[in-house]
């Protein structure tokens, strides 16, 4: 483990469970925003309703592929 990784681990361990949860929620929110930006880029002029539909489709594909990765079908 590098010095940088060790320092990051120490910093995470020093945080409260609530702080770690907030960090996780922020990262997931940023990931969702990035996915939606990609959908908008690929589909200029998309409606909000269609955006939500395509986002759900991508989420389903993401979690289905995750199940395959874990060996579950």
Backbone torsions as a table, in degrees:
resi	resn	phi	psi	omega
1	UNK	NA	135.3	-178.6
2	UNK	-77.0	164.9	177.5
3	UNK	-59.0	-42.0	-179.3
4	UNK	-62.4	-44.2	178.9
5	UNK	-64.4	-39.7	179.1
6	UNK	-64.3	-41.2	179.3
7	UNK	-64.8	-42.4	177.8
8	UNK	-61.0	-42.5	179.3
9	UNK	-63.3	-42.2	177.1
10	UNK	-61.0	-42.2	-179.7
11	UNK	-64.7	-40.3	178.5
12	UNK	-66.6	-40.6	179.8
13	UNK	-64.2	-29.6	-179.0
14	UNK	-75.7	-16.3	-178.4
15	UNK	-80.7	153.1	176.2
16	UNK	-75.7	161.8	175.6
17	UNK	-56.3	-37.9	179.3
18	UNK	-63.5	-41.5	178.9
19	UNK	-65.8	-41.1	178.4
20	UNK	-65.9	-39.0	177.1
21	UNK	-62.7	-43.5	178.7
22	UNK	-61.4	-42.6	177.5
23	UNK	-60.4	-44.4	-179.8
24	UNK	-63.0	-45.1	-179.9
25	UNK	-62.5	-40.0	177.5
26	UNK	-63.4	-42.4	179.8
27	UNK	-65.7	-41.4	178.6
28	UNK	-65.2	-42.1	177.5
29	UNK	-60.6	-41.5	178.3
30	UNK	-65.3	-38.1	178.2
31	UNK	-64.3	-43.2	178.0
32	UNK	-63.7	-41.5	178.0
33	UNK	-61.2	-40.8	179.0
34	UNK	-65.1	-40.6	178.0
35	UNK	-62.9	-43.5	179.6
36	UNK	-66.0	-36.5	176.8
37	UNK	-63.4	-40.1	177.7
38	UNK	-63.9	-40.3	177.7
39	UNK	-63.7	-44.3	178.9
40	UNK	-62.9	-39.9	179.8
41	UNK	-63.5	-41.6	-179.0
42	UNK	-76.5	-19.0	-176.2
43	UNK	-133.5	71.5	-179.6
44	UNK	-57.9	140.3	178.4
45	UNK	78.1	13.9	-178.9
46	UNK	-66.6	144.4	177.2
47	UNK	-80.2	161.8	179.2
48	UNK	-61.8	-40.5	-179.4
49	UNK	-63.7	-44.7	179.0
50	UNK	-67.4	-35.5	176.9
51	UNK	-59.2	-48.0	-179.7
52	UNK	-63.1	-38.4	179.3
53	UNK	-64.3	-47.4	179.7
54	UNK	-65.8	-35.6	177.0
55	UNK	-62.8	-44.4	178.2
56	UNK	-62.4	-41.5	178.3
57	UNK	-60.1	-44.6	179.8
58	UNK	-65.4	-39.2	178.7
59	UNK	-63.7	-42.2	178.8
60	UNK	-61.7	-45.8	178.7
61	UNK	-61.4	-41.6	-179.9
62	UNK	-60.4	-48.5	-178.5
63	UNK	-72.6	-31.2	175.6
64	UNK	-66.7	-43.2	179.1
65	UNK	-67.2	-31.9	176.0
66	UNK	-64.2	-37.1	177.6
67	UNK	-66.7	-37.8	177.5
68	UNK	-64.5	-38.3	179.9
69	UNK	-62.5	-34.4	-179.8
70	UNK	-85.3	1.4	178.6
71	UNK	87.1	6.5	179.3
72	UNK	-95.8	144.8	178.7
73	UNK	-120.4	NA	NA
